[in-house]
Amino acid sequence: MITSSNKAIIPGVYLQMKRIASLLLLTVLLFGCTRPKEAPVFKRIGNVKVTEITGSQALLNGDAFFYNPNDVSMKLKKVNIDVTLAGKKIGSIEHKLKTKIQALSEFKVPVDAKFNIGDVGVLNSIMSMIGGKKMKVRYTGNIKMSVYGFPISVPVDYEDEIRLKF
């Protein structure tokens, strides 16, 4: 039986239980939504080729391959990569994306850059494009992702000798 002296105790107990439940829920949410154990791993850049030449401009296409070793999916947000050909910076790759990356999977990011053929040297460019000479291409920068709203930056530093193909 509830008496007038017990009525004041019940709202106090209810309020205290509500605070404990709220604190428990907050703790579970904070520790449940932690950062991934490992950052995605940059593997390589492949499929590099010149796909278009317009006047003195050429378009260099390729794909950057990564692996997500975590058991949670991520969102790819931004790509910031500088492209160097034969030791000269020929362009920057800047994409803003909202691409979902599956857990425990490999994924690729397109890396396309326009460059002025004259910046590399006309003779080197012509020789490379007809297949007579290999050129060094270097990609440096980072890929930005997020997991549960936490930002992750994956560095990219890759160099390869390629024959530019049409």
Protein Blocks (a to p, Z undefined) as FASTA:
>chain_A
ZZfklmmmmmmmmmmmmmmmmmmmmmmmmmmmccdfbdcddfbdehiacfbdehjaccdd
dddddddfbfbdcddfbdcddddeehiafbdcdddddddcdehiacdddddddddfklno
pklmmmmmnopaccddddeddddddeehiacdddddddddddddZZ
